[in-house]
């Protein structure tokens, strides 16, 4: 499979989605981790080639897959800014803040807030000059990984079905009160 074709492999979702038998959990997690790693490679390669639109598309896929990963929210914010869309970067920050507040009852990290401040400063400076000065971020050989901040590897995929069933039960139980 070519690197560009990898994101298309899982457009239908997780491996055997809807099945929560013990035997499928590890293979599902391995496929998911490979898919996330491939998307991370695409983000880095496209960003290095200054193809910010393609990098943004893949980074947005990572945010959808890992909505609690501030790392990927920050990458999307950077890419929006590099694409000349600082207001979209601010919207992404708000999506990150809302996801973290709703799911974990925490605020974004200082690093994420600092990035937003830098984008705001450069956007206001860009109104007087046309050059964007924010750097695309470090281009290291270390792969960028998409991880949930508070979980062990595989936690979210192993427990997603359980959490959904508990949530449905809680909602139905509260309607009887």
PyMOL commands that set and color helices and strands:
alter all, ss='L'
color gray80, all
select helices_A, chain A and resi 3-9+22-48+52-65+70-82+86-104+110-126+155-175
alter helices_A, ss='H'
color red, helices_A
deselect
rebuild
show_as cartoon
